[in-house]
């Protein structure tokens, strides 16, 4: 079965009356129709040929320039997950402190829709990379939040390499900086979060393989549980592929 949305579905996605179900849906949204439907104006034009992350950012820039940040509180709960995601980028454009940006974006980081949760960390990622030390300090209380999505946001936004985003040279060279955020999660029971922690460490293994190997050894000695074993196995997957079979332990 093709995942490509039907013309009727694209129409409703672009009108903001349906939420996306997958990446194909998200890519099919006509941003100009969507912005016109939400704001009832033709002044907010976005080039639909741009990559999806650039479209999100450019839409936020247009809204910021022509509408203003005042629309945030209303639109952060809009029925369209694309609009809610654009609101995360709108937060990133504001002259706010890192702490204020995190506070504003939290409801989007906790959103029930997977796309909005991704947009939330992607939008603030440049600011985090620009001040990683402060970001780690500010995000430490979030790592004990009861909401799994909040905890995952912390891990994803601080990944050394990440996906669809810039790399953190600081964490690629010194991944130990992220330990205050990772240590409390080494035995987390949720697979969704286990995968995120493992991906963080897998990122780090590409520049600091020995550090990741030593960390996983220590973690499993301290916490010999199925959860920790799964995290470490996934964290080391790239190194295992690169190690000749005869040299593996």
C-alpha positions as CSV (number, residue, x, y, z in Angstrom):
1,X,0.0,0.0,0.0
2,X,1.3,3.4,-1.0
3,X,1.9,5.9,1.8
4,X,1.4,8.8,-0.6
5,X,-1.6,10.8,0.5
6,X,-4.6,11.1,-1.8
7,X,-5.5,14.5,-3.3
8,X,-8.4,14.8,-0.9
9,X,-6.2,14.1,2.1
10,X,-3.6,16.7,0.9
11,X,-6.4,19.2,0.6
12,X,-7.5,18.7,4.2
13,X,-3.9,18.6,5.5
14,X,-3.2,21.9,3.7
15,X,-6.4,23.4,5.1
16,X,-5.2,22.6,8.6
17,X,-8.2,20.4,9.4
18,X,-6.3,17.1,9.5
19,X,-3.1,16.0,11.3
20,X,-0.3,14.3,9.4
21,X,0.2,10.5,10.0
22,X,3.7,10.2,8.5
23,X,6.5,12.0,6.7
24,X,4.8,11.7,3.4
25,X,1.8,13.6,4.8
26,X,4.1,16.3,6.2
27,X,5.9,16.7,2.9
28,X,2.6,17.0,1.0
29,X,1.3,20.0,2.9
30,X,0.9,23.2,0.8
31,X,2.2,25.8,3.2
32,X,0.7,28.7,1.3
33,X,-2.8,27.2,1.5
34,X,-2.3,26.3,5.2
35,X,-1.1,29.8,6.2
36,X,-3.9,31.4,4.2
37,X,-6.5,29.2,5.9
38,X,-5.1,30.0,9.4
39,X,-4.4,33.7,9.0
40,X,-6.9,34.7,6.2
41,X,-4.2,36.6,4.3
42,X,-2.2,36.1,1.1
43,X,0.9,37.9,2.5
44,X,2.4,34.8,4.1
45,X,4.0,33.1,1.1
46,X,6.5,30.2,1.4
47,X,8.4,28.4,-1.3
48,X,7.0,24.9,-1.2
49,X,10.0,23.6,-3.1
50,X,12.2,24.1,-0.1
51,X,13.1,21.3,2.2
52,X,10.7,20.7,5.0
53,X,12.8,22.1,7.8
54,X,13.4,25.3,5.7
55,X,9.7,25.6,5.0
56,X,9.0,25.4,8.7
57,X,11.5,28.1,9.5
58,X,10.5,30.4,6.6
59,X,6.8,30.1,7.6
60,X,7.8,31.1,11.2
61,X,9.8,34.1,9.8
62,X,6.8,35.2,7.8
63,X,4.5,34.9,10.7
64,X,6.9,36.7,13.0
65,X,7.3,39.6,10.5
66,X,3.7,40.0,9.6
67,X,1.6,38.7,12.5
68,X,3.9,38.7,15.5
69,X,4.5,36.4,18.5
70,X,1.0,37.3,19.9
71,X,-0.5,34.4,18.0
72,X,1.6,31.8,19.8
73,X,-0.7,31.0,22.7
74,X,-3.6,30.4,20.5
75,X,-1.8,28.5,17.7
76,X,0.3,26.2,19.9
77,X,-2.9,24.1,20.3
78,X,-4.1,24.4,16.7
79,X,-5.6,21.2,15.2
80,X,-2.8,21.2,12.5
81,X,0.4,19.6,13.8
82,X,2.2,21.5,11.1
83,X,1.0,24.8,12.6
84,X,1.9,23.7,16.1
85,X,5.4,22.8,14.8
86,X,5.8,26.2,13.2
87,X,5.1,27.7,16.6
88,X,8.2,26.0,17.9
89,X,10.2,27.8,15.2
90,X,8.4,31.0,16.1
91,X,9.7,30.7,19.7
92,X,13.2,30.2,18.4
93,X,13.0,33.6,16.6
94,X,12.1,35.6,19.7
95,X,14.7,37.6,21.7
96,X,14.2,35.4,24.7
97,X,16.7,33.8,27.1
98,X,17.4,30.1,26.7
99,X,15.4,29.4,29.8
100,X,12.4,31.3,28.5
101,X,12.6,29.5,25.2
102,X,12.6,26.2,26.9
103,X,9.6,27.2,29.0
104,X,7.7,28.4,26.0
105,X,8.4,25.3,23.9
106,X,7.7,22.7,26.6
107,X,4.0,22.2,25.7
108,X,5.2,21.4,22.1
109,X,8.0,19.1,23.3
110,X,5.2,17.2,25.2
111,X,2.8,17.3,22.3
112,X,0.9,14.0,21.6
113,X,1.9,14.2,17.9
114,X,5.3,12.8,17.0
115,X,6.0,15.5,14.3
116,X,5.4,18.4,16.8
117,X,7.8,16.8,19.3
118,X,10.5,16.6,16.6
119,X,9.9,20.2,15.4
120,X,10.2,21.3,19.1
121,X,13.8,20.2,19.5
122,X,14.8,20.9,15.9
123,X,13.7,24.5,16.2
124,X,15.7,25.2,19.4
125,X,18.7,23.1,18.4
126,X,20.8,26.0,17.0
127,X,20.4,28.0,20.3
128,X,21.4,24.9,22.3
129,X,24.5,24.3,20.1
130,X,25.5,27.9,20.6
131,X,25.5,27.5,24.4
132,X,25.7,23.8,25.2
133,X,27.1,24.2,28.7
134,X,24.2,26.5,29.8
135,X,21.7,24.3,28.0
136,X,22.8,21.2,29.9
137,X,22.5,23.0,33.2
138,X,19.0,24.3,32.3
139,X,17.8,21.0,31.1
140,X,18.9,18.9,34.0
141,X,15.6,19.3,36.0
142,X,13.7,18.2,32.9
143,X,15.4,14.8,33.0
144,X,13.4,13.8,36.0
145,X,10.1,15.1,34.5
146,X,7.3,12.4,34.7
147,X,6.5,13.0,31.1
148,X,8.5,10.7,28.8
149,X,8.3,13.2,26.0
150,X,10.0,15.9,28.1
151,X,12.8,13.5,28.9
152,X,13.2,12.5,25.3
153,X,13.3,16.2,24.2
154,X,16.3,16.7,26.5
155,X,18.2,13.8,24.9
156,X,17.4,14.6,21.3
157,X,18.1,18.3,21.5
158,X,21.6,17.6,22.9
159,X,22.7,14.8,20.6
160,X,26.3,15.2,19.4
161,X,25.2,14.8,15.8
162,X,21.5,14.5,15.5
163,X,19.3,14.2,12.4
164,X,18.3,17.0,10.0
165,X,20.3,19.5,12.2
166,X,23.7,20.9,12.9
167,X,26.3,18.9,14.9
168,X,27.7,19.9,18.3
169,X,31.5,20.1,18.0
170,X,31.6,20.4,21.8
171,X,29.8,17.1,22.3
172,X,31.6,15.4,19.5
173,X,34.9,16.2,21.1
174,X,33.8,16.0,24.8
175,X,30.7,13.8,25.1
176,X,31.2,13.5,28.8
177,X,29.6,16.9,29.1
178,X,26.2,15.2,28.5
179,X,26.5,12.7,31.3
180,X,24.3,14.7,33.8
181,X,21.5,14.2,31.3
182,X,22.3,10.6,30.3
183,X,23.2,8.9,33.6
184,X,19.7,9.1,35.1
185,X,18.4,7.3,32.0
186,X,20.8,4.4,31.8
187,X,18.1,2.0,33.2
188,X,15.0,3.7,31.8
189,X,12.2,1.2,31.1
190,X,10.6,3.0,28.1
191,X,11.9,1.7,24.8
192,X,11.1,5.0,23.2
193,X,13.5,6.7,25.5
194,X,16.0,3.8,25.5
195,X,16.3,4.3,21.7
196,X,16.9,8.0,22.2
197,X,19.7,7.5,24.7
198,X,21.3,4.8,22.6
199,X,21.2,7.1,19.5
200,X,22.9,9.8,21.5
201,X,25.7,7.5,22.5
202,X,25.9,6.1,19.0
203,X,26.4,9.6,17.7
204,X,29.3,10.0,20.2
205,X,30.8,6.7,19.2
206,X,31.6,8.0,15.8
207,X,34.1,10.5,17.2
208,X,34.9,9.1,20.7
209,X,34.5,5.3,20.4
210,X,36.6,4.4,23.4
211,X,34.7,6.7,25.7
212,X,31.4,5.1,24.7
213,X,32.7,1.6,25.1
214,X,34.0,2.4,28.6
215,X,30.8,4.1,29.5
216,X,28.7,1.2,28.4
217,X,30.9,-1.2,30.3
218,X,30.5,0.8,33.5
219,X,26.8,1.2,33.0
220,X,26.2,-2.5,32.6
221,X,28.4,-3.3,35.7
222,X,26.4,-0.8,37.7
223,X,23.0,-1.7,36.2
224,X,23.0,-5.3,34.7
225,X,19.4,-5.0,33.6
226,X,17.7,-5.8,30.2
227,X,17.0,-2.1,29.8
228,X,20.7,-1.1,30.2
229,X,21.8,-4.0,28.1
230,X,19.5,-2.9,25.2
231,X,20.7,0.7,25.4
232,X,24.3,-0.3,25.3
233,X,23.9,-2.8,22.5
234,X,22.2,-0.2,20.4
235,X,24.7,2.5,21.4
236,X,27.6,0.3,20.2
237,X,26.0,-0.9,16.9
238,X,28.2,1.2,14.6
239,X,31.3,0.1,16.4
240,X,30.3,-3.6,16.1
241,X,29.7,-3.2,12.3
242,X,33.1,-1.6,11.9
243,X,34.9,-4.3,14.0
244,X,36.1,-7.3,12.1
245,X,34.2,-10.4,13.1
246,X,37.3,-12.3,14.2
247,X,38.2,-9.4,16.6
248,X,34.9,-9.2,18.3
249,X,34.6,-10.3,21.9
